[in-house]
């Protein structure tokens, strides 16, 4: 391997590790809600404000990061994003109850900023590895992201009664702090974007097609389905079933684990199954699981439903991303980070919307949104299939 190749491989490894941090920060809020006693306060509008603040920060970070990458480099952008996230989590440690909820919402905005900048820089960093092996790079990034979501939830669940909330938050803040120091000390040569990438104007021309718009909407709603359940599951189980916050958080960890294991298993079976049937079966399984979760009155039914929903959701996203990659094979990962941010926005706007809906309609609406979202995924899948059939040129008949 050439010196340049070794440098790009080193950058890619550090970036893949960064997706672990991205997963921690993404799942962080859903795990902290019981620790902030929102299952006791019943103030769901404040919960919605939390998710909305993070979403605004992600969009701003995704807008700022490309300019920082070009001017300062990938390592600088990653270091800054990790430092901002570390500072935000530390700030939340000092803004935990009994401090007012609006202070936490204000601090969650820079947390979203760190997530958005970090994700954009990570997609830049993995671009070389992505061009060599798109499937392996995407799968590895997805696994490390899911592992981060699982680990932070397990951490909060395991320390819920052992440590104070500020202590838990300070411990979590050490993770982005470690990554900030690691990126600051790294000698990431060739850290500028390694290849020309299409401009937003050029790339957006693809999204004039109905098929591309439908793909993006499908990604948005599927992230919304997963995010709505992940953000509210612990609160839902605590309020609806009366279980302890610790048990609810362990159930949330099971949900993340089901997503993680299911995505690994999906990659193994994809070459051997019909993708259309797998997609429809997964969506139907998710709807059935949501129905069980909405009607159950015990933890056995809840855990069964969570496993079914988690395994079902796990297959949908890889199939959607594979379809996007097949339709737009020349996408630079840096542009794909914009599509990924749209998905993350769905994953955070959905629980934000639930906060406002639950305040007036009750906590049970939490399960209604993923159920409705699953129907929308089915509809969009059918529309994508129809558009593909109508736009694919017919093969000329033999003898013509």
C-alpha positions in Angstrom: 0.0 0.0 0.0 1.3 3.5 -0.9 2.0 6.1 1.7 -1.1 8.0 0.6 -3.2 4.8 0.9 -1.9 4.2 4.4 -2.8 7.8 5.4 -6.3 7.4 4.0 -6.8 4.1 5.8 -5.7 5.6 9.1 -8.2 8.5 8.6 -11.0 6.0 7.7 -10.3 4.0 10.9 -10.5 7.1 13.1 -13.7 8.1 11.3 -15.3 4.7 11.8 -14.6 5.0 15.5 -16.2 8.4 15.4 -19.5 6.9 14.5 -19.5 5.2 17.9 -19.5 8.7 19.5 -22.2 9.8 17.0 -24.4 6.9 18.2 -23.8 7.8 21.9 -24.8 11.4 21.3 -27.8 10.5 19.2 -29.3 8.1 21.8 -28.2 10.2 24.7 -31.4 12.2 25.1 -33.8 9.3 25.1 -31.8 7.6 27.8 -31.6 10.7 30.0 -35.3 11.6 30.1 -36.2 9.3 33.1 -33.1 10.5 34.9 -34.5 14.0 34.5 -37.8 12.8 36.1 -40.0 13.6 33.2 -42.0 10.4 34.0 -43.0 12.2 37.2 -43.6 15.7 35.9 -45.8 14.9 33.0 -44.5 18.0 31.2 -44.2 16.4 27.7 -43.9 19.8 25.9 -40.5 20.3 27.5 -39.4 16.9 26.2 -40.5 18.0 22.7 -38.5 21.2 23.1 -35.4 19.1 24.0 -35.6 17.1 20.7 -36.4 20.3 18.7 -33.3 22.1 20.1 -31.1 19.2 19.1 -32.6 19.1 15.6 -31.9 22.8 15.1 -28.3 22.3 16.2 -27.8 19.4 13.9 -29.0 21.3 10.8 -26.7 24.3 11.7 -23.8 22.0 12.3 -24.3 20.2 9.0 -24.4 23.7 7.3 -21.2 24.9 9.0 -19.1 21.8 8.8 -18.3 21.7 5.0 -16.8 25.2 5.2 -14.7 24.2 8.2 -13.5 21.1 6.5 -12.3 23.0 3.4 -10.7 25.8 5.4 -9.3 24.0 8.5 -9.4 20.3 7.6 -11.2 17.3 8.8 -9.1 16.8 12.0 -9.9 20.4 13.2 -13.6 20.0 12.5 -13.8 16.7 14.3 -11.9 18.1 17.3 -14.1 21.1 17.5 -17.3 19.1 17.2 -16.2 16.7 19.9 -15.2 19.6 22.2 -18.6 21.3 21.7 -20.4 18.1 22.5 -18.2 17.5 25.5 -19.0 21.0 26.8 -22.7 20.6 26.2 -22.9 17.4 28.1 -20.9 18.9 31.0 -23.3 21.9 30.9 -26.2 19.5 31.2 -24.6 17.9 34.3 -24.9 21.3 36.1 -28.4 21.9 34.6 -30.1 18.7 35.8 -33.2 18.9 38.0 -34.1 20.9 40.1 -32.8 23.4 37.5 -35.5 24.6 35.1 -36.1 22.6 32.0 -35.6 25.6 29.6 -31.9 25.7 30.7 -31.4 22.1 29.5 -33.2 22.9 26.2 -30.8 25.8 25.7 -27.8 23.6 26.3 -29.1 20.8 24.0 -28.8 23.2 21.0 -24.9 23.1 21.0 -25.1 19.4 21.6 -26.9 19.1 18.3 -24.4 21.5 16.7 -21.6 19.1 17.7 -23.5 16.1 16.3 -24.1 17.9 13.0 -20.5 19.0 12.6 -19.1 15.7 13.6 -21.3 13.7 11.2 -20.5 15.9 8.2 -16.7 15.6 9.0 -17.0 11.9 9.5 -18.5 11.4 6.0 -15.7 13.4 4.5 -13.1 11.3 6.4 -14.5 7.9 5.2 -14.8 9.0 1.5 -11.6 7.2 0.4 -12.6 3.9 2.0 -16.2 4.4 0.7 -15.0 4.6 -2.9 -13.0 1.4 -2.5 -15.7 -0.6 -0.7 -19.0 1.2 -0.3 -20.9 -1.7 1.3 -18.3 -2.6 3.9 -17.7 1.0 4.9 -21.4 1.7 5.3 -22.0 -1.5 7.2 -19.1 -0.9 9.6 -20.1 2.7 10.2 -23.7 1.5 10.9 -22.6 -1.2 13.3 -20.4 1.2 15.3 -23.2 3.8 15.4 -25.6 1.3 16.7 -23.1 0.1 19.3 -22.8 3.6 20.6 -26.6 3.9 20.9 -26.7 0.6 22.8 -23.8 1.4 25.1 -24.9 4.8 26.3 -28.4 3.4 27.1 -26.9 0.5 29.0 -24.6 2.8 30.9 -27.4 5.0 32.1 -29.5 2.0 33.0 -26.7 0.3 34.9 -25.8 3.4 36.9 -29.3 4.8 37.4 -29.4 4.1 41.1 -25.7 3.8 41.8 -24.7 7.4 40.9 -26.2 10.9 40.8 -27.4 12.3 37.5 -24.6 14.9 37.3 -22.0 12.1 37.9 -23.5 10.0 35.1 -23.4 13.0 32.7 -19.8 13.9 33.7 -18.8 10.3 32.9 -20.6 10.4 29.5 -18.8 13.8 28.8 -15.5 12.0 29.1 -16.2 10.1 25.8 -16.4 13.1 23.5 -13.6 14.7 25.5 -11.4 11.7 24.8 -12.3 11.8 21.1 -11.5 15.6 21.0 -8.0 15.0 22.4 -7.5 12.0 20.1 -8.4 14.0 17.0 -6.4 17.0 18.1 -3.2 14.9 18.6 -3.7 12.9 15.4 -1.4 13.5 12.4 -4.2 13.1 9.8 -2.2 13.8 6.7 -4.3 14.3 3.6 -7.1 15.4 5.8 -8.7 17.7 3.3 -11.4 16.3 1.1 -9.4 13.7 -1.0 -11.3 14.1 -4.2 -13.5 16.6 -6.0 -17.1 16.2 -5.0 -20.3 17.4 -6.8 -21.5 20.7 -5.8 -24.9 21.0 -4.1 -26.3 22.5 -7.2 -25.2 19.5 -9.3 -26.2 17.0 -6.8 -29.6 18.5 -6.2 -30.4 18.1 -9.9 -30.8 14.4 -9.1 -33.5 15.3 -6.6 -35.6 16.7 -9.4 -36.7 13.2 -10.1 -39.7 11.8 -8.2 -37.8 8.6 -7.3 -35.1 10.4 -5.5 -37.6 12.5 -3.6 -39.4 9.4 -2.5 -36.2 7.7 -1.4 -35.4 10.7 0.8 -38.9 10.8 2.3 -38.7 7.1 3.0 -35.4 7.6 4.8 -36.9 10.6 6.7 -39.9 8.6 7.9 -38.0 5.5 8.8 -35.5 7.4 10.9 -38.6 9.1 12.4 -40.1 5.7 13.3 -36.9 4.5 15.0 -36.3 7.8 16.7 -39.8 8.2 18.0 -39.7 4.8 19.7 -36.1 5.3 21.0 -36.8 8.7 22.3 -40.0 7.9 24.2 -39.9 4.2 25.0 -38.4 4.5 28.5 -41.0 7.2 29.4 -43.8 5.3 27.8 -43.0 2.1 29.8 -42.6 4.0 33.1 -45.8 5.9 32.8 -48.0 3.3 31.0 -46.9 0.1 32.8 -45.6 1.6 36.0 -42.2 -0.1 35.8 -39.1 1.4 37.3 -37.0 3.8 35.2 -34.1 1.3 35.5 -36.3 -1.5 34.0 -37.6 0.8 31.3 -34.0 1.8 30.4 -32.9 -1.8 30.1 -35.8 -2.4 27.8 -34.7 0.5 25.7 -31.2 -1.0 25.6 -32.8 -4.2 24.3 -34.4 -2.2 21.6 -31.0 -0.8 20.5 -29.5 -4.2 20.7 -32.2 -5.7 18.5 -31.6 -3.0 15.9 -27.8 -3.7 16.1 -28.0 -7.5 15.9 -30.8 -7.3 13.3 -28.7 -5.1 11.0 -25.7 -7.4 11.2 -28.0 -10.4 10.4 -29.7 -8.5 7.5 -26.3 -8.0 5.8 -25.7 -11.7 6.0 -29.1 -12.7 4.5 -29.5 -10.0 1.9 -27.8 -11.9 -0.9 -30.1 -14.9 -0.4 -33.6 -13.3 -0.1 -35.9 -11.2 -2.2 -35.3 -7.6 -1.1 -38.9 -6.5 -1.8 -40.4 -9.3 0.2 -37.9 -8.7 3.1 -38.8 -5.0 3.1 -42.6 -5.6 3.2 -42.2 -8.3 5.8 -40.1 -6.0 8.0 -42.6 -3.2 7.8 -45.5 -5.5 8.6 -43.5 -7.0 11.5 -42.9 -3.5 12.8 -46.6 -2.6 12.7 -47.5 -5.8 14.5 -44.9 -5.1 17.2 -46.2 -1.5 17.7 -49.8 -2.9 18.0 -48.7 -5.3 20.7 -46.7 -2.5 22.5 -49.7 -0.2 22.5 -52.1 -2.8 24.0 -49.8 -4.7 26.4 -50.1 -4.4 30.2 -47.0 -6.3 31.3 -43.3 -6.3 30.7 -43.2 -9.7 28.9 -45.5 -8.3 26.2 -43.4 -5.1 26.1 -40.1 -6.8 25.7 -41.6 -9.2 23.1 -43.0 -6.2 21.2 -39.7 -4.3 21.5 -37.7 -7.2 20.1 -40.1 -7.6 17.2 -40.1 -3.9 16.3 -36.3 -3.7 16.7 -35.6 -6.7 14.4 -38.2 -5.5 11.9 -36.8 -1.9 11.8 -33.3 -3.2 11.5 -33.8 -4.5 7.9 -35.6 -1.5 6.5 -32.8 1.1 6.7 -30.1 -1.1 5.0 -32.5 -1.8 2.2 -33.3 1.9 1.7 -29.7 2.9 1.8 -28.8 0.2 -0.7 -31.4 1.4 -3.0 -30.2 5.0 -2.8 -26.6 3.8 -3.5 -27.7 1.8 -6.5 -29.7 4.7 -8.0 -26.9 7.3 -7.3 -23.7 5.3 -7.4 -21.5 8.4 -7.8 -22.6 10.1 -4.6 -19.7 11.4 -2.6 -20.1 10.5 1.1 -20.0 14.2 2.0 -23.2 14.7 0.1 -24.6 11.6 1.5 -24.1 13.2 4.9 -26.7 15.7 3.9 -29.2 12.9 3.2 -28.2 11.3 6.5 -28.8 14.5 8.3 -32.3 14.6 6.8 -32.8 11.1 8.2 -31.5 12.2 11.7 -33.9 15.2 11.5 -36.7 12.8 11.0 -35.4 10.8 14.0 -35.5 13.8 16.2 -38.4 15.8 14.8 -40.7 12.8 15.3 -40.1 12.6 19.1 -40.3 16.4 19.2 -43.8 16.2 17.6 -44.7 13.5 20.1 -43.9 15.8 23.0 -46.6 18.3 21.9 -49.1 15.6 20.9 -48.6 13.6 24.2 -49.3 16.7 26.3 -52.9 16.9 24.9 -53.6 13.3 23.8 -51.8 11.2 26.4 -48.7 9.1 26.4 -50.3 6.3 24.3 -49.9 8.4 21.2 -46.1 7.6 21.4 -46.8 4.3 19.8 -49.3 5.7 17.3 -46.7 7.7 15.4 -44.4 4.8 14.5 -47.5 2.8 13.6 -48.6 5.5 11.2 -45.0 6.0 10.0 -44.8 2.3 9.1 -47.8 2.6 6.9 -46.2 5.6 5.2 -43.1 3.5 4.6 -45.2 0.9 2.9 -46.9 3.5 0.7 -43.6 5.1 -0.2 -42.1 1.7 -1.0 -45.0 1.0 -3.4 -44.6 4.4 -5.0 -40.8 3.9 -5.5 -41.5 0.5 -7.1 -44.1 2.0 -9.4 -41.8 4.9 -10.4 -39.0 2.5 -11.0 -41.1 0.4 -13.3 -42.4 3.4 -15.2 -39.0 5.0 -15.7 -36.9 1.9 -16.5 -36.4 1.7 -20.3 -37.8 -1.4 -21.8 -35.4 -3.9 -23.4 -35.7 -4.2 -27.1 -37.4 -7.4 -28.2 -35.3 -10.0 -30.0 -35.2 -9.6 -33.8 -35.9 -5.9 -33.7 
